Amino acid sequence: MKLLYFAWMRQRIGTGEENLAKSDDIATVADLIAHLKAKGPGYAAAFQNPAVIKVAINQDYADFTSPIAEGDEIAFFPPVTGG
């Protein structure tokens, strides 16, 4: 899976993108977030409040119950406002 991080999430994690092999225990976005939070303090800080995080799978908005598959592109970002 290709993971993309934007805005303050990228700053806290320290990278804008990474590749991660999907394991059997990662079936949904929520599972992926739990896995990432365990990777270290930067990840834990970035995902500490999932209520303020948006997610897209293969450039389509998704929610935390959405299934994920090997080869998916998963983007995490804070809510976006414009003006």
C-alpha positions in Angstrom: 0.0 0.0 0.0 1.1 3.5 -0.7 0.4 5.9 2.3 0.3 9.6 1.8 0.3 12.2 4.6 -0.6 15.9 4.3 -0.2 19.1 6.3 0.5 18.7 10.0 0.3 14.9 9.7 3.3 14.9 7.4 5.2 17.2 9.9 4.4 14.9 12.8 5.3 11.7 11.0 8.3 13.2 9.3 7.5 12.0 5.7 4.9 12.7 3.1 4.6 9.2 1.8 5.7 5.6 2.5 5.0 2.1 1.3 3.7 -0.5 3.7 3.0 -4.2 3.0 -0.5 -5.1 4.0 -0.7 -7.7 6.7 -3.6 -10.0 7.5 -4.5 -8.0 10.6 -5.1 -4.8 8.6 -8.5 -5.1 7.0 -9.9 -1.6 7.4 -8.7 2.0 7.7 -9.2 1.8 11.5 -7.0 -1.3 11.6 -4.3 0.6 9.6 -4.5 3.6 11.9 -4.1 1.3 15.0 -1.0 -0.3 13.3 0.5 3.1 12.4 0.0 4.5 15.9 2.1 1.7 17.3 5.0 2.6 14.9 6.3 5.4 17.1 5.7 8.7 18.8 5.4 10.8 15.6 2.7 8.4 14.3 0.9 8.3 17.6 0.9 12.2 17.7 -0.4 12.4 14.1 -3.3 9.9 14.8 -4.1 10.9 18.4 -7.4 12.3 17.4 -8.9 10.4 14.5 -12.1 12.6 14.6 -10.1 15.4 12.9 -8.6 13.2 10.2 -10.0 12.6 6.7 -9.0 9.6 4.5 -9.2 8.8 0.9 -8.6 5.4 -0.7 -7.5 5.5 -4.4 -8.5 9.2 -4.4 -12.1 8.6 -3.2 -13.2 9.8 0.2 -13.6 6.9 2.6 -14.3 6.3 6.3 -12.6 4.3 9.0 -14.7 1.2 8.3 -13.7 1.1 4.7 -11.8 -2.0 3.6 -8.3 -1.7 2.2 -6.3 -3.9 -0.1 -2.7 -4.4 -1.1 -1.9 -1.9 -3.8 -4.3 0.8 -2.5 -3.2 4.4 -2.2 -4.4 5.7 1.1 -4.2 9.4 1.9 -4.6 10.9 5.3 -5.2 14.7 5.8 -6.8 17.2 8.1 -10.1 18.8 7.0 -9.5 21.4 4.3 -11.1 24.8 4.2 -11.0 27.3 1.5 -11.8 31.0 1.1 
